[in-house]
Amino acid sequence: MVNVVFKESDFLQDPNQLIIFIDDKDAEVTPQLIKAMTEDMIKVISKHIEIDCSKVKVNLSSEQDTKKIIIYIPDVTNIPRTATRI
């Protein structure tokens, strides 16, 4: 499924991106939903790494039965480089 949903070009544009796909042709992805989801995700991400919220961009695309929400997060800093176990 992942190979069908994502294209190589999705990953070449910017390595600092979060891609959410909705595999439901009838799903209603409104501008309000996208805005709310983006704001919530930025809050969570910014708890762990530093991001410049003013540079975050959101793109929505639809192909067949799938909708993709792509959130670009440039200039990410202070990312922990070692994994820790919980």
Secondary structure, DSSP 4 states (H G I P E B T S, - for coil): -HHHH--HHHHHS-SSEEEEEEE-TT----HHHHHHHHHHHHHHHHTTSB--GGG-EEEEEEETTEEEEEEE--S-B----S----
